[in-house]
Amino acid sequence: MTQDQLAEKAGMSSSYLGEIEAPNMITTMSLEVLFNIANMLRIKPSEFLEFRD
């Protein structure tokens, strides 16, 4: 799935999704956005909050 496709399915602009994904950018997002993205990717929202060493 492309970034544009994910953004469309999650109900947001592709530029906003790009900001969320950018590693050196701090971007706020609501829990609704987090849950929408997780739902489209078919993963648990908590997986976004897991840190790996």
ModelCIF file with pLDDT and N, C-alpha, C, O atoms, coordinates in Angstrom:
data_MODEL
#
_entry.id   MODEL 
#
_entity.id                         1 
_entity.type                       polymer 
_entity.pdbx_number_of_molecules   1 
#
_entity_poly.entity_id                      1 
_entity_poly.type                           'polypeptide(L)' 
_entity_poly.nstd_linkage                   no 
_entity_poly.nstd_monomer                   no 
_entity_poly.pdbx_seq_one_letter_code       MTQDQLAEKAGMSSSYLGEIEAPNMITTMSLEVLFNIANMLRIKPSEFLEFRD 
_entity_poly.pdbx_seq_one_letter_code_can   MTQDQLAEKAGMSSSYLGEIEAPNMITTMSLEVLFNIANMLRIKPSEFLEFRD 
_entity_poly.pdbx_strand_id                 A 
#
loop_
_entity_poly_seq.entity_id 
_entity_poly_seq.num 
_entity_poly_seq.mon_id 
_entity_poly_seq.hetero 
1 1  MET n 
1 2  THR n 
1 3  GLN n 
1 4  ASP n 
1 5  GLN n 
1 6  LEU n 
1 7  ALA n 
1 8  GLU n 
1 9  LYS n 
1 10 ALA n 
1 11 GLY n 
1 12 MET n 
1 13 SER n 
1 14 SER n 
1 15 SER n 
1 16 TYR n 
1 17 LEU n 
1 18 GLY n 
1 19 GLU n 
1 20 ILE n 
1 21 GLU n 
1 22 ALA n 
1 23 PRO n 
1 24 ASN n 
1 25 MET n 
1 26 ILE n 
1 27 THR n 
1 28 THR n 
1 29 MET n 
1 30 SER n 
1 31 LEU n 
1 32 GLU n 
1 33 VAL n 
1 34 LEU n 
1 35 PHE n 
1 36 ASN n 
1 37 ILE n 
1 38 ALA n 
1 39 ASN n 
1 40 MET n 
1 41 LEU n 
1 42 ARG n 
1 43 ILE n 
1 44 LYS n 
1 45 PRO n 
1 46 SER n 
1 47 GLU n 
1 48 PHE n 
1 49 LEU n 
1 50 GLU n 
1 51 PHE n 
1 52 ARG n 
1 53 ASP n 
#
_struct_asym.id          A 
_struct_asym.entity_id   1 
#
loop_
_ma_qa_metric.id 
_ma_qa_metric.mode 
_ma_qa_metric.name 
_ma_qa_metric.software_group_id 
_ma_qa_metric.type 
1 global pLDDT . pLDDT 
2 local  pLDDT . pLDDT 
#
_ma_qa_metric_global.metric_id      1 
_ma_qa_metric_global.metric_value   90.32 
_ma_qa_metric_global.model_id       1 
_ma_qa_metric_global.ordinal_id     1 
#
loop_
_ma_qa_metric_local.label_asym_id 
_ma_qa_metric_local.label_comp_id 
_ma_qa_metric_local.label_seq_id 
_ma_qa_metric_local.metric_id 
_ma_qa_metric_local.metric_value 
_ma_qa_metric_local.model_id 
_ma_qa_metric_local.ordinal_id 
A MET 1  2 87.00 1 1  
A THR 2  2 91.00 1 2  
A GLN 3  2 90.00 1 3  
A ASP 4  2 94.00 1 4  
A GLN 5  2 93.00 1 5  
A LEU 6  2 91.00 1 6  
A ALA 7  2 92.00 1 7  
A GLU 8  2 92.00 1 8  
A LYS 9  2 89.00 1 9  
A ALA 10 2 89.00 1 10 
A GLY 11 2 90.00 1 11 
A MET 12 2 93.00 1 12 
A SER 13 2 94.00 1 13 
A SER 14 2 94.00 1 14 
A SER 15 2 94.00 1 15 
A TYR 16 2 94.00 1 16 
A LEU 17 2 93.00 1 17 
A GLY 18 2 93.00 1 18 
A GLU 19 2 92.00 1 19 
A ILE 20 2 90.00 1 20 
A GLU 21 2 89.00 1 21 
A ALA 22 2 90.00 1 22 
A PRO 23 2 86.00 1 23 
A ASN 24 2 88.00 1 24 
A MET 25 2 87.00 1 25 
A ILE 26 2 89.00 1 26 
A THR 27 2 90.00 1 27 
A THR 28 2 91.00 1 28 
A MET 29 2 90.00 1 29 
A SER 30 2 92.00 1 30 
A LEU 31 2 93.00 1 31 
A GLU 32 2 92.00 1 32 
A VAL 33 2 92.00 1 33 
A LEU 34 2 92.00 1 34 
A PHE 35 2 93.00 1 35 
A ASN 36 2 92.00 1 36 
A ILE 37 2 92.00 1 37 
A ALA 38 2 93.00 1 38 
A ASN 39 2 92.00 1 39 
A MET 40 2 91.00 1 40 
A LEU 41 2 92.00 1 41 
A ARG 42 2 94.00 1 42 
A ILE 43 2 94.00 1 43 
A LYS 44 2 95.00 1 44 
A PRO 45 2 93.00 1 45 
A SER 46 2 92.00 1 46 
A GLU 47 2 92.00 1 47 
A PHE 48 2 85.00 1 48 
A LEU 49 2 84.00 1 49 
A GLU 50 2 86.00 1 50 
A PHE 51 2 82.00 1 51 
A ARG 52 2 78.00 1 52 
A ASP 53 2 71.00 1 53 
#
loop_
_atom_site.group_PDB 
_atom_site.id 
_atom_site.type_symbol 
_atom_site.label_atom_id 
_atom_site.label_alt_id 
_atom_site.label_comp_id 
_atom_site.label_asym_id 
_atom_site.label_entity_id 
_atom_site.label_seq_id 
_atom_site.pdbx_PDB_ins_code 
_atom_site.Cartn_x 
_atom_site.Cartn_y 
_atom_site.Cartn_z 
_atom_site.occupancy 
_atom_site.B_iso_or_equiv 
_atom_site.pdbx_formal_charge 
_atom_site.auth_seq_id 
_atom_site.auth_comp_id 
_atom_site.auth_asym_id 
_atom_site.auth_atom_id 
_atom_site.pdbx_PDB_model_num 
ATOM 1   N N  . MET A 1 1  ? 0.846  -1.166 0.000  1.00 87.00 ? 1  MET A N  1 
ATOM 2   C CA . MET A 1 1  ? 0.000  0.000  0.000  1.00 87.00 ? 1  MET A CA 1 
ATOM 3   C C  . MET A 1 1  ? 0.901  1.241  0.000  1.00 87.00 ? 1  MET A C  1 
ATOM 4   O O  . MET A 1 1  ? 1.868  1.316  0.758  1.00 87.00 ? 1  MET A O  1 
ATOM 5   N N  . THR A 1 2  ? 0.579  2.194  -0.843 1.00 91.00 ? 2  THR A N  1 
ATOM 6   C CA . THR A 1 2  ? 1.365  3.422  -0.885 1.00 91.00 ? 2  THR A CA 1 
ATOM 7   C C  . THR A 1 2  ? 0.937  4.370  0.234  1.00 91.00 ? 2  THR A C  1 
ATOM 8   O O  . THR A 1 2  ? -0.108 4.197  0.862  1.00 91.00 ? 2  THR A O  1 
ATOM 9   N N  . GLN A 1 3  ? 1.765  5.356  0.455  1.00 90.00 ? 3  GLN A N  1 
ATOM 10  C CA . GLN A 1 3  ? 1.441  6.370  1.464  1.00 90.00 ? 3  GLN A CA 1 
ATOM 11  C C  . GLN A 1 3  ? 0.148  7.095  1.091  1.00 90.00 ? 3  GLN A C  1 
ATOM 12  O O  . GLN A 1 3  ? -0.680 7.375  1.958  1.00 90.00 ? 3  GLN A O  1 
ATOM 13  N N  . ASP A 1 4  ? -0.024 7.393  -0.177 1.00 94.00 ? 4  ASP A N  1 
ATOM 14  C CA . ASP A 1 4  ? -1.246 8.059  -0.633 1.00 94.00 ? 4  ASP A CA 1 
ATOM 15  C C  . ASP A 1 4  ? -2.485 7.196  -0.396 1.00 94.00 ? 4  ASP A C  1 
ATOM 16  O O  . ASP A 1 4  ? -3.526 7.699  0.023  1.00 94.00 ? 4  ASP A O  1 
ATOM 17  N N  . GLN A 1 5  ? -2.368 5.902  -0.665 1.00 93.00 ? 5  GLN A N  1 
ATOM 18  C CA . GLN A 1 5  ? -3.498 4.991  -0.456 1.00 93.00 ? 5  GLN A CA 1 
ATOM 19  C C  . GLN A 1 5  ? -3.842 4.888  1.028  1.00 93.00 ? 5  GLN A C  1 
ATOM 20  O O  . GLN A 1 5  ? -5.015 4.918  1.400  1.00 93.00 ? 5  GLN A O  1 
ATOM 21  N N  . LEU A 1 6  ? -2.823 4.765  1.871  1.00 91.00 ? 6  LEU A N  1 
ATOM 22  C CA . LEU A 1 6  ? -3.060 4.683  3.313  1.00 91.00 ? 6  LEU A CA 1 
ATOM 23  C C  . LEU A 1 6  ? -3.709 5.953  3.825  1.00 91.00 ? 6  LEU A C  1 
ATOM 24  O O  . LEU A 1 6  ? -4.660 5.896  4.604  1.00 91.00 ? 6  LEU A O  1 
ATOM 25  N N  . ALA A 1 7  ? -3.206 7.090  3.395  1.00 92.00 ? 7  ALA A N  1 
ATOM 26  C CA . ALA A 1 7  ? -3.765 8.366  3.833  1.00 92.00 ? 7  ALA A CA 1 
ATOM 27  C C  . ALA A 1 7  ? -5.235 8.478  3.447  1.00 92.00 ? 7  ALA A C  1 
ATOM 28  O O  . ALA A 1 7  ? -6.066 8.890  4.255  1.00 92.00 ? 7  ALA A O  1 
ATOM 29  N N  . GLU A 1 8  ? -5.548 8.113  2.218  1.00 92.00 ? 8  GLU A N  1 
ATOM 30  C CA . GLU A 1 8  ? -6.932 8.182  1.762  1.00 92.00 ? 8  GLU A CA 1 
ATOM 31  C C  . GLU A 1 8  ? -7.833 7.262  2.584  1.00 92.00 ? 8  GLU A C  1 
ATOM 32  O O  . GLU A 1 8  ? -8.911 7.670  3.017  1.00 92.00 ? 8  GLU A O  1 
ATOM 33  N N  . LYS A 1 9  ? -7.394 6.027  2.796  1.00 89.00 ? 9  LYS A N  1 
ATOM 34  C CA . LYS A 1 9  ? -8.201 5.064  3.545  1.00 89.00 ? 9  LYS A CA 1 
ATOM 35  C C  . LYS A 1 9  ? -8.349 5.461  5.014  1.00 89.00 ? 9  LYS A C  1 
ATOM 36  O O  . LYS A 1 9  ? -9.368 5.168  5.641  1.00 89.00 ? 9  LYS A O  1 
ATOM 37  N N  . ALA A 1 10 ? -7.332 6.128  5.560  1.00 89.00 ? 10 ALA A N  1 
ATOM 38  C CA . ALA A 1 10 ? -7.379 6.540  6.961  1.00 89.00 ? 10 ALA A CA 1 
ATOM 39  C C  . ALA A 1 10 ? -8.060 7.899  7.124  1.00 89.00 ? 10 ALA A C  1 
ATOM 40  O O  . ALA A 1 10 ? -8.247 8.368  8.247  1.00 89.00 ? 10 ALA A O  1 
ATOM 41  N N  . GLY A 1 11 ? -8.429 8.527  6.018  1.00 90.00 ? 11 GLY A N  1 
ATOM 42  C CA . GLY A 1 11 ? -9.174 9.781  6.076  1.00 90.00 ? 11 GLY A CA 1 
ATOM 43  C C  . GLY A 1 11 ? -8.319 11.004 6.395  1.00 90.00 ? 11 GLY A C  1 
ATOM 44  O O  . GLY A 1 11 ? -8.744 11.883 7.144  1.00 90.00 ? 11 GLY A O  1 
ATOM 45  N N  . MET A 1 12 ? -7.122 11.058 5.829  1.00 93.00 ? 12 MET A N  1 
ATOM 46  C CA . MET A 1 12 ? -6.251 12.215 6.069  1.00 93.00 ? 12 MET A CA 1 
ATOM 47  C C  . MET A 1 12 ? -5.491 12.529 4.794  1.00 93.00 ? 12 MET A C  1 
ATOM 48  O O  . MET A 1 12 ? -5.493 11.743 3.847  1.00 93.00 ? 12 MET A O  1 
ATOM 49  N N  . SER A 1 13 ? -4.847 13.678 4.778  1.00 94.00 ? 13 SER A N  1 
ATOM 50  C CA . SER A 1 13 ? -4.065 14.045 3.601  1.00 94.00 ? 13 SER A CA 1 
ATOM 51  C C  . SER A 1 13 ? -2.741 13.289 3.602  1.00 94.00 ? 13 SER A C  1 
ATOM 52  O O  . SER A 1 13 ? -2.228 12.912 4.656  1.00 94.00 ? 13 SER A O  1 
ATOM 53  N N  . SER A 1 14 ? -2.198 13.073 2.415  1.00 94.00 ? 14 SER A N  1 
ATOM 54  C CA . SER A 1 14 ? -0.923 12.374 2.325  1.00 94.00 ? 14 SER A CA 1 
ATOM 55  C C  . SER A 1 14 ? 0.206  13.220 2.903  1.00 94.00 ? 14 SER A C  1 
ATOM 56  O O  . SER A 1 14 ? 1.193  12.675 3.398  1.00 94.00 ? 14 SER A O  1 
ATOM 57  N N  . SER A 1 15 ? 0.073  14.544 2.848  1.00 94.00 ? 15 SER A N  1 
ATOM 58  C CA . SER A 1 15 ? 1.117  15.401 3.428  1.00 94.00 ? 15 SER A CA 1 
ATOM 59  C C  . SER A 1 15 ? 1.134  15.279 4.952  1.00 94.00 ? 15 SER A C  1 
ATOM 60  O O  . SER A 1 15 ? 2.203  15.290 5.563  1.00 94.00 ? 15 SER A O  1 
ATOM 61  N N  . TYR A 1 16 ? -0.044 15.163 5.567  1.00 94.00 ? 16 TYR A N  1 
ATOM 62  C CA . TYR A 1 16 ? -0.108 14.984 7.023  1.00 94.00 ? 16 TYR A CA 1 
ATOM 63  C C  . TYR A 1 16 ? 0.485  13.633 7.421  1.00 94.00 ? 16 TYR A C  1 
ATOM 64  O O  . TYR A 1 16 ? 1.236  13.545 8.392  1.00 94.00 ? 16 TYR A O  1 
ATOM 65  N N  . LEU A 1 17 ? 0.152  12.595 6.682  1.00 93.00 ? 17 LEU A N  1 
ATOM 66  C CA . LEU A 1 17 ? 0.722  11.275 6.964  1.00 93.00 ? 17 LEU A CA 1 
ATOM 67  C C  . LEU A 1 17 ? 2.240  11.311 6.792  1.00 93.00 ? 17 LEU A C  1 
ATOM 68  O O  . LEU A 1 17 ? 2.967  10.687 7.566  1.00 93.00 ? 17 LEU A O  1 
ATOM 69  N N  . GLY A 1 18 ? 2.713  12.028 5.796  1.00 93.00 ? 18 GLY A N  1 
ATOM 70  C CA . GLY A 1 18 ? 4.147  12.181 5.597  1.00 93.00 ? 18 GLY A CA 1 
ATOM 71  C C  . GLY A 1 18 ? 4.820  12.853 6.779  1.00 93.00 ? 18 GLY A C  1 
ATOM 72  O O  . GLY A 1 18 ? 5.928  12.481 7.164  1.00 93.00 ? 18 GLY A O  1 
ATOM 73  N N  . GLU A 1 19 ? 4.148  13.850 7.359  1.00 92.00 ? 19 GLU A N  1 
ATOM 74  C CA . GLU A 1 19 ? 4.680  14.516 8.551  1.00 92.00 ? 19 GLU A CA 1 
ATOM 75  C C  . GLU A 1 19 ? 4.752  13.544 9.728  1.00 92.00 ? 19 GLU A C  1 
ATOM 76  O O  . GLU A 1 19 ? 5.723  13.548 10.485 1.00 92.00 ? 19 GLU A O  1 
ATOM 77  N N  . ILE A 1 20 ? 3.733  12.722 9.875  1.00 90.00 ? 20 ILE A N  1 
ATOM 78  C CA . ILE A 1 20 ? 3.707  11.740 10.962 1.00 90.00 ? 20 ILE A CA 1 
ATOM 79  C C  . ILE A 1 20 ? 4.856  10.749 10.804 1.00 90.00 ? 20 ILE A C  1 
ATOM 80  O O  . ILE A 1 20 ? 5.498  10.378 11.787 1.00 90.00 ? 20 ILE A O  1 
ATOM 81  N N  . GLU A 1 21 ? 5.115  10.323 9.574  1.00 89.00 ? 21 GLU A N  1 
ATOM 82  C CA . GLU A 1 21 ? 6.153  9.329  9.310  1.00 89.00 ? 21 GLU A CA 1 
ATOM 83  C C  . GLU A 1 21 ? 7.573  9.897  9.366  1.00 89.00 ? 21 GLU A C  1 
ATOM 84  O O  . GLU A 1 21 ? 8.524  9.146  9.583  1.00 89.00 ? 21 GLU A O  1 
ATOM 85  N N  . ALA A 1 22 ? 7.731  11.189 9.177  1.00 90.00 ? 22 ALA A N  1 
ATOM 86  C CA . ALA A 1 22 ? 9.068  11.795 9.108  1.00 90.00 ? 22 ALA A CA 1 
ATOM 87  C C  . ALA A 1 22 ? 9.818  11.600 10.429 1.00 90.00 ? 22 ALA A C  1 
ATOM 88  O O  . ALA A 1 22 ? 9.318  11.985 11.486 1.00 90.00 ? 22 ALA A O  1 
ATOM 89  N N  . PRO A 1 23 ? 11.005 11.009 10.374 1.00 86.00 ? 23 PRO A N  1 
ATOM 90  C CA . PRO A 1 23 ? 11.732 10.677 11.604 1.00 86.00 ? 23 PRO A CA 1 
ATOM 91  C C  . PRO A 1 23 ? 12.232 11.882 12.390 1.00 86.00 ? 23 PRO A C  1 
ATOM 92  O O  . PRO A 1 23 ? 12.369 11.796 13.611 1.00 86.00 ? 23 PRO A O  1 
ATOM 93  N N  . ASN A 1 24 ? 12.504 12.989 11.735 1.00 88.00 ? 24 ASN A N  1 
ATOM 94  C CA . ASN A 1 24 ? 13.069 14.150 12.425 1.00 88.00 ? 24 ASN A CA 1 
ATOM 95  C C  . ASN A 1 24 ? 12.056 15.263 12.639 1.00 88.00 ? 24 ASN A C  1 
ATOM 96  O O  . ASN A 1 24 ? 12.435 16.402 12.912 1.00 88.00 ? 24 ASN A O  1 
ATOM 97  N N  . MET A 1 25 ? 10.777 14.946 12.516 1.00 87.00 ? 25 MET A N  1 
ATOM 98  C CA . MET A 1 25 ? 9.725  15.934 12.672 1.00 87.00 ? 25 MET A CA 1 
ATOM 99  C C  . MET A 1 25 ? 8.831  15.557 13.839 1.00 87.00 ? 25 MET A C  1 
ATOM 100 O O  . MET A 1 25 ? 8.422  14.403 13.968 1.00 87.00 ? 25 MET A O  1 
ATOM 101 N N  . ILE A 1 26 ? 8.534  16.513 14.674 1.00 89.00 ? 26 ILE A N  1 
ATOM 102 C CA . ILE A 1 26 ? 7.593  16.271 15.770 1.00 89.00 ? 26 ILE A CA 1 
ATOM 103 C C  . ILE A 1 26 ? 6.221  16.746 15.300 1.00 89.00 ? 26 ILE A C  1 
ATOM 104 O O  . ILE A 1 26 ? 6.021  17.928 15.019 1.00 89.00 ? 26 ILE A O  1 
ATOM 105 N N  . THR A 1 27 ? 5.294  15.821 15.220 1.00 90.00 ? 27 THR A N  1 
ATOM 106 C CA . THR A 1 27 ? 3.945  16.118 14.741 1.00 90.00 ? 27 THR A CA 1 
ATOM 107 C C  . THR A 1 27 ? 2.939  15.547 15.720 1.00 90.00 ? 27 THR A C  1 
ATOM 108 O O  . THR A 1 27 ? 3.028  14.383 16.109 1.00 90.00 ? 27 THR A O  1 
ATOM 109 N N  . THR A 1 28 ? 1.992  16.362 16.112 1.00 91.00 ? 28 THR A N  1 
ATOM 110 C CA . THR A 1 28 ? 0.948  15.873 17.000 1.00 91.00 ? 28 THR A CA 1 
ATOM 111 C C  . THR A 1 28 ? -0.110 15.136 16.182 1.00 91.00 ? 28 THR A C  1 
ATOM 112 O O  . THR A 1 28 ? -0.369 15.453 15.021 1.00 91.00 ? 28 THR A O  1 
ATOM 113 N N  . MET A 1 29 ? -0.709 14.144 16.834 1.00 90.00 ? 29 MET A N  1 
ATOM 114 C CA . MET A 1 29 ? -1.834 13.457 16.208 1.00 90.00 ? 29 MET A CA 1 
ATOM 115 C C  . MET A 1 29 ? -2.758 12.964 17.305 1.00 90.00 ? 29 MET A C  1 
ATOM 116 O O  . MET A 1 29 ? -2.327 12.707 18.429 1.00 90.00 ? 29 MET A O  1 
ATOM 117 N N  . SER A 1 30 ? -3.993 12.838 16.978 1.00 92.00 ? 30 SER A N  1 
ATOM 118 C CA . SER A 1 30 ? -4.985 12.387 17.949 1.00 92.00 ? 30 SER A CA 1 
ATOM 119 C C  . SER A 1 30 ? -4.971 10.865 18.035 1.00 92.00 ? 30 SER A C  1 
ATOM 120 O O  . SER A 1 30 ? -4.408 10.182 17.180 1.00 92.00 ? 30 SER A O  1 
ATOM 121 N N  . LEU A 1 31 ? -5.595 10.359 19.073 1.00 93.00 ? 31 LEU A N  1 
ATOM 122 C CA . LEU A 1 31 ? -5.751 8.908  19.183 1.00 93.00 ? 31 LEU A CA 1 
ATOM 123 C C  . LEU A 1 31 ? -6.614 8.376  18.051 1.00 93.00 ? 31 LEU A C  1 
ATOM 124 O O  . LEU A 1 31 ? -6.422 7.248  17.598 1.00 93.00 ? 31 LEU A O  1 
ATOM 125 N N  . GLU A 1 32 ? -7.549 9.172  17.598 1.00 92.00 ? 32 GLU A N  1 
ATOM 126 C CA . GLU A 1 32 ? -8.394 8.751  16.473 1.00 92.00 ? 32 GLU A CA 1 
ATOM 127 C C  . GLU A 1 32 ? -7.541 8.496  15.236 1.00 92.00 ? 32 GLU A C  1 
ATOM 128 O O  . GLU A 1 32 ? -7.754 7.509  14.531 1.00 92.00 ? 32 GLU A O  1 
ATOM 129 N N  . VAL A 1 33 ? -6.592 9.363  14.971 1.00 92.00 ? 33 VAL A N  1 
ATOM 130 C CA . VAL A 1 33 ? -5.698 9.186  13.827 1.00 92.00 ? 33 VAL A CA 1 
ATOM 131 C C  . VAL A 1 33 ? -4.863 7.928  14.012 1.00 92.00 ? 33 VAL A C  1 
ATOM 132 O O  . VAL A 1 33 ? -4.728 7.131  13.083 1.00 92.00 ? 33 VAL A O  1 
ATOM 133 N N  . LEU A 1 34 ? -4.299 7.741  15.207 1.00 92.00 ? 34 LEU A N  1 
ATOM 134 C CA . LEU A 1 34 ? -3.494 6.558  15.487 1.00 92.00 ? 34 LEU A CA 1 
ATOM 135 C C  . LEU A 1 34 ? -4.315 5.292  15.261 1.00 92.00 ? 34 LEU A C  1 
ATOM 136 O O  . LEU A 1 34 ? -3.831 4.347  14.637 1.00 92.00 ? 34 LEU A O  1 
ATOM 137 N N  . PHE A 1 35 ? -5.546 5.260  15.758 1.00 93.00 ? 35 PHE A N  1 
ATOM 138 C CA . PHE A 1 35 ? -6.405 4.090  15.595 1.00 93.00 ? 35 PHE A CA 1 
ATOM 139 C C  . PHE A 1 35 ? -6.789 3.880  14.131 1.00 93.00 ? 35 PHE A C  1 
ATOM 140 O O  . PHE A 1 35 ? -6.868 2.739  13.676 1.00 93.00 ? 35 PHE A O  1 
ATOM 141 N N  . ASN A 1 36 ? -7.026 4.955  13.393 1.00 92.00 ? 36 ASN A N  1 
ATOM 142 C CA . ASN A 1 36 ? -7.368 4.829  11.973 1.00 92.00 ? 36 ASN A CA 1 
ATOM 143 C C  . ASN A 1 36 ? -6.211 4.225  11.175 1.00 92.00 ? 36 ASN A C  1 
ATOM 144 O O  . ASN A 1 36 ? -6.416 3.339  10.345 1.00 92.00 ? 36 ASN A O  1 
ATOM 145 N N  . ILE A 1 37 ? -5.000 4.711  11.432 1.00 92.00 ? 37 ILE A N  1 
ATOM 146 C CA . ILE A 1 37 ? -3.836 4.178  10.726 1.00 92.00 ? 37 ILE A CA 1 
ATOM 147 C C  . ILE A 1 37 ? -3.626 2.711  11.096 1.00 92.00 ? 37 ILE A C  1 
ATOM 148 O O  . ILE A 1 37 ? -3.400 1.875  10.222 1.00 92.00 ? 37 ILE A O  1 
ATOM 149 N N  . ALA A 1 38 ? -3.700 2.404  12.377 1.00 93.00 ? 38 ALA A N  1 
ATOM 150 C CA . ALA A 1 38 ? -3.526 1.020  12.820 1.00 93.00 ? 38 ALA A CA 1 
ATOM 151 C C  . ALA A 1 38 ? -4.575 0.107  12.184 1.00 93.00 ? 38 ALA A C  1 
ATOM 152 O O  . ALA A 1 38 ? -4.260 -1.004 11.757 1.00 93.00 ? 38 ALA A O  1 
ATOM 153 N N  . ASN A 1 39 ? -5.790 0.567  12.125 1.00 92.00 ? 39 ASN A N  1 
ATOM 154 C CA . ASN A 1 39 ? -6.867 -0.219 11.526 1.00 92.00 ? 39 ASN A CA 1 
ATOM 155 C C  . ASN A 1 39 ? -6.579 -0.498 10.051 1.00 92.00 ? 39 ASN A C  1 
ATOM 156 O O  . ASN A 1 39 ? -6.774 -1.621 9.585  1.00 92.00 ? 39 ASN A O  1 
ATOM 157 N N  . MET A 1 40 ? -6.125 0.496  9.325  1.00 91.00 ? 40 MET A N  1 
ATOM 158 C CA . MET A 1 40 ? -5.824 0.314  7.906  1.00 91.00 ? 40 MET A CA 1 
ATOM 159 C C  . MET A 1 40 ? -4.639 -0.633 7.699  1.00 91.00 ? 40 MET A C  1 
ATOM 160 O O  . MET A 1 40 ? -4.585 -1.350 6.700  1.00 91.00 ? 40 MET A O  1 
ATOM 161 N N  . LEU A 1 41 ? -3.694 -0.639 8.640  1.00 92.00 ? 41 LEU A N  1 
ATOM 162 C CA . LEU A 1 41 ? -2.526 -1.512 8.537  1.00 92.00 ? 41 LEU A CA 1 
ATOM 163 C C  . LEU A 1 41 ? -2.769 -2.877 9.179  1.00 92.00 ? 41 LEU A C  1 
ATOM 164 O O  . LEU A 1 41 ? -1.918 -3.764 9.123  1.00 92.00 ? 41 LEU A O  1 
ATOM 165 N N  . ARG A 1 42 ? -3.950 -3.028 9.792  1.00 94.00 ? 42 ARG A N  1 
ATOM 166 C CA . ARG A 1 42 ? -4.335 -4.270 10.467 1.00 94.00 ? 42 ARG A CA 1 
ATOM 167 C C  . ARG A 1 42 ? -3.338 -4.668 11.555 1.00 94.00 ? 42 ARG A C  1 
ATOM 168 O O  . ARG A 1 42 ? -2.907 -5.817 11.643 1.00 94.00 ? 42 ARG A O  1 
ATOM 169 N N  . ILE A 1 43 ? -2.986 -3.676 12.382 1.00 94.00 ? 43 ILE A N  1 
ATOM 170 C CA . ILE A 1 43 ? -2.134 -3.923 13.538 1.00 94.00 ? 43 ILE A CA 1 
ATOM 171 C C  . ILE A 1 43 ? -2.782 -3.313 14.768 1.00 94.00 ? 43 ILE A C  1 
ATOM 172 O O  . ILE A 1 43 ? -3.711 -2.514 14.650 1.00 94.00 ? 43 ILE A O  1 
ATOM 173 N N  . LYS A 1 44 ? -2.300 -3.682 15.944 1.00 95.00 ? 44 LYS A N  1 
ATOM 174 C CA . LYS A 1 44 ? -2.800 -3.103 17.184 1.00 95.00 ? 44 LYS A CA 1 
ATOM 175 C C  . LYS A 1 44 ? -2.232 -1.698 17.334 1.00 95.00 ? 44 LYS A C  1 
ATOM 176 O O  . LYS A 1 44 ? -1.050 -1.488 17.063 1.00 95.00 ? 44 LYS A O  1 
ATOM 177 N N  . PRO A 1 45 ? -3.043 -0.729 17.760 1.00 93.00 ? 45 PRO A N  1 
ATOM 178 C CA . PRO A 1 45 ? -2.527 0.626  17.964 1.00 93.00 ? 45 PRO A CA 1 
ATOM 179 C C  . PRO A 1 45 ? -1.335 0.663  18.925 1.00 93.00 ? 45 PRO A C  1 
ATOM 180 O O  . PRO A 1 45 ? -0.453 1.509  18.781 1.00 93.00 ? 45 PRO A O  1 
ATOM 181 N N  . SER A 1 46 ? -1.301 -0.230 19.885 1.00 92.00 ? 46 SER A N  1 
ATOM 182 C CA . SER A 1 46 ? -0.204 -0.252 20.855 1.00 92.00 ? 46 SER A CA 1 
ATOM 183 C C  . SER A 1 46 ? 1.140  -0.549 20.193 1.00 92.00 ? 46 SER A C  1 
ATOM 184 O O  . SER A 1 46 ? 2.186  -0.203 20.742 1.00 92.00 ? 46 SER A O  1 
ATOM 185 N N  . GLU A 1 47 ? 1.124  -1.182 19.025 1.00 92.00 ? 47 GLU A N  1 
ATOM 186 C CA . GLU A 1 47 ? 2.384  -1.486 18.339 1.00 92.00 ? 47 GLU A CA 1 
ATOM 187 C C  . GLU A 1 47 ? 3.135  -0.219 17.922 1.00 92.00 ? 47 GLU A C  1 
ATOM 188 O O  . GLU A 1 47 ? 4.355  -0.251 17.762 1.00 92.00 ? 47 GLU A O  1 
ATOM 189 N N  . PHE A 1 48 ? 2.425  0.883  17.748 1.00 85.00 ? 48 PHE A N  1 
ATOM 190 C CA . PHE A 1 48 ? 3.078  2.152  17.428 1.00 85.00 ? 48 PHE A CA 1 
ATOM 191 C C  . PHE A 1 48 ? 3.870  2.687  18.616 1.00 85.00 ? 48 PHE A C  1 
ATOM 192 O O  . PHE A 1 48 ? 4.788  3.491  18.449 1.00 85.00 ? 48 PHE A O  1 
ATOM 193 N N  . LEU A 1 49 ? 3.514  2.244  19.797 1.00 84.00 ? 49 LEU A N  1 
ATOM 194 C CA . LEU A 1 49 ? 4.137  2.769  21.011 1.00 84.00 ? 49 LEU A CA 1 
ATOM 195 C C  . LEU A 1 49 ? 5.215  1.861  21.567 1.00 84.00 ? 49 LEU A C  1 
ATOM 196 O O  . LEU A 1 49 ? 5.801  2.159  22.608 1.00 84.00 ? 49 LEU A O  1 
ATOM 197 N N  . GLU A 1 50 ? 5.483  0.759  20.888 1.00 86.00 ? 50 GLU A N  1 
ATOM 198 C CA . GLU A 1 50 ? 6.536  -0.164 21.321 1.00 86.00 ? 50 GLU A CA 1 
ATOM 199 C C  . GLU A 1 50 ? 7.877  0.307  20.763 1.00 86.00 ? 50 GLU A C  1 
ATOM 200 O O  . GLU A 1 50 ? 8.004  0.603  19.574 1.00 86.00 ? 50 GLU A O  1 
ATOM 201 N N  . PHE A 1 51 ? 8.864  0.370  21.641 1.00 82.00 ? 51 PHE A N  1 
ATOM 202 C CA . PHE A 1 51 ? 10.189 0.802  21.211 1.00 82.00 ? 51 PHE A CA 1 
ATOM 203 C C  . PHE A 1 51 ? 11.118 -0.405 21.196 1.00 82.00 ? 51 PHE A C  1 
ATOM 204 O O  . PHE A 1 51 ? 11.103 -1.235 22.105 1.00 82.00 ? 51 PHE A O  1 
ATOM 205 N N  . ARG A 1 52 ? 11.903 -0.478 20.175 1.00 78.00 ? 52 ARG A N  1 
ATOM 206 C CA . ARG A 1 52 ? 12.865 -1.575 20.041 1.00 78.00 ? 52 ARG A CA 1 
ATOM 207 C C  . ARG A 1 52 ? 14.267 -0.998 20.116 1.00 78.00 ? 52 ARG A C  1 
ATOM 208 O O  . ARG A 1 52 ? 14.524 0.102  19.628 1.00 78.00 ? 52 ARG A O  1 
ATOM 209 N N  . ASP A 1 53 ? 15.166 -1.745 20.729 1.00 71.00 ? 53 ASP A N  1 
ATOM 210 C CA . ASP A 1 53 ? 16.553 -1.287 20.821 1.00 71.00 ? 53 ASP A CA 1 
ATOM 211 C C  . ASP A 1 53 ? 17.317 -1.607 19.575 1.00 71.00 ? 53 ASP A C  1 
ATOM 212 O O  . ASP A 1 53 ? 18.503 -1.291 19.481 1.00 71.00 ? 53 ASP A O  1 
#
